[in-house]
Amino acid sequence: MAETYHHEPPYTIGVICGSIAASSINRRLARALIKLAPPALQCSFIEIDQLDLYDRDRDDAYPPEAVELKRAITEADGILIVTPEYNRSIPGALKNAIDWASRPYGENALNRKPVGIIGTSPGGIGTAVGQQHLKTIMSFCNAPMMNEIEAYVQYKDGLVDDDDDVTVESTKEFLSTYMAAYDDFVRRVLTVLPKADGSTAAG
């Protein structure tokens, strides 16, 4: 599947929520982040809840859900992952999606894809350990990651309302800054990385 990069805005951003629970506070945070995104970022969800468990025996015959996942990631200019922390790591559903997206060998949809990582939890460390595990995985997938702003959000009831607005002004300002930094990161990565024909945005 050929990679295509769009070096001029707007940029299409695939948002992956690490939790598949309908009541997920990370999905609520993801919706708020989409609302706070700069105009240059056109964000939409990439769903992972219908994927079977990854099985290497199916590398030659990917199921439709996995084909769609790889297509959506390949066509996106960047990926924003919003994830909870489960047992000091990432949810199995998210790891499973990454396995599907990065296989088979030589067809890694995450290769050179600018990635932002953020998460929320009721606990004070706000997914910090889980994010470190995720960064290790994404590094192996050769996905450039935004490290300039780390975002570990402690979630309290009412932080995001039913209209996807952040109700705490200091948190809203921080998340707006995060999305602005991610916008800048996507621009910088897509400027440096070669396009399918081997040229760069500058040349």
N, C-alpha and C positions, 0 to 999 in steps of 0.2 A: 504494500500500500504506500504510494508516494507521499512524501511530506510536502506540504505547501505552507509557506509563511507569508503573512500579509504585514508589510513593514510600515504601512501608513494606517493611522486610526480610521474608523473604529476597530478595536480588537475584540474578537470573540473569545470569551472566557468560559470554560466549562467548570461548573461548581460541583464538587463531589462531597456529599455529606457522609462521613464515616459511619454514622448510625442509620439503620434502616427502620427505626422505630418511628411511628407516626407522631408520637409525642416528644420526639427528640428536641432537647434544648439546643443542640448544635444545628439542627435544621432551622430552628427559629433564629439563631444567630446568623446562619447563612442567608436567610431571607433579608435580615437587617443589613448585612454587608452588601448584598446586591442593591438595595435601596440607596446605600451610601456611596456606591461606586461612582467614580468620575464618569462623565458622559462618554469618554473614549472607550470605556470597557462595557461591552455588551455581554452581560452575564446570563447564563441559563444553566439549569441543573442537568447533570448527567447522572441518571439513576443506576443504582447497582443492586437493587433488591431482588431482581428476577434472575440473577446469575446462579447457575449450578456451581457446585464446588469444582475448582480447577482440576483437570485430569489431563496429564500429558498425553494419554492415549487418544485424546481428541484434538491434538495439535493439527492433524491433517484434515479435520472436519469440525471446525469451530461451530458451536451452536449459534443460532441467530442472535441471541441476547449478547453473546460475547463479540460477535461480528459488529453489532451496533455500538457496543461500548468502544471498541477499537476505532471505529469510524468517527464517533463523536470526539474522542480524544485527539485523533490525528487531525481532524479539521479545525479544532480549536487552536487559537493562537497561544493560549495559556491555560493553566489549570489552577484552581483554588480549592484546596482541600480543607474542609471544616470538620474536625473530628473529635469525638470524646476520647478519653483514656480508659481502657479496660485492663485491669490487672497489671498496671504499669506498662502497658503496650497499646497497640491500636486494635480496634474491633476486627474480628475474623472476617466480616463482610468486606471491609476495606482492603485487607491484605489479599483476599480472594480476588477482588476486582483488579488490583495491581498485578497479580499473577496472570490473570487473563490478558490484561492490556500489554504486558511485557513479553508475552510468549507468542508463537514459538521463537526460538533463537533467530536473531536477525530481523525480526519484525516487531521490535519494541516500539509501541505507539508513544511512549513517554520520552523517548530519546530526544534530547535537546529542547524539551518543552519547558518553558518558564513556569515554575510552581511556587505558589504561596501556601503556607501552612499556618493554620490558626485553629484554636479549639477552646471550648468552655466546659467547665464542670463546677459543681457546687463547692468543691474543695478549694483551698487557698492556693495550691500550686497549679490549678487550672490547666491540666493536660500536659505539663512540661515534660514529664518522662515519656509519655506516649509520643509526643512530637519528636523527641530525640530518636526514638526507635524508627519513626516514620522517615526522618531525614536520612538515616542509615540506609533504609530500603530505597529511597528515591535517589540517593547518591549512586547506588549500584545500577539503577535504571538510567543513569547518565542524564538526569533531569536537573537543570540549574535551579537552585532554590534561593529564595529571598531570605537572607539572614540579617538584613539591615535593621529590621524591626521584628522582635519576637513578641508574640501575642498569646499570652496565657490568661484567659478571661475567667474570673470567678463569677458564676451565675447565681443570681438571687431572684426570687420570685418577682415578676413584674419588670425585669430588666428590659425585655423586649415586649411591646404590647401587641394586641391583635392586628394592628395595622403595620406591623414590622418596623416600628419606630423604636429606637433606643431611648429609654426614659431617663437615664442618668446622664446628665450633660457632659461630665468629664469622660465617661466611657464612650459616649457618642463622638466626642472630639478625637479621642484616641483611635477609635475604629475608622473614622474618616481619614485620619492621618495614615493609618495602615493601608487603606485602599488607595490613597494617593501615592504612597510609596510603592505599592504593588504595580500601579499604572506605570510609574517611572521605570521599575524593574523590567516589566514586560517590554517596554520600548527599548531599553538598553540591550536586553538579550536578543531581541529580534533584529536589532541593528548590527550586532556582531556576528550572529550565526549565519552560515551560508544558506542560501536558498537551494532549491532542488537542482538548479543549473550550475551550482558551485559559486555563483557571484554573491557579493554582499550587498546590503542595502546602500552602502556608500558608493559601490561601483557597479 
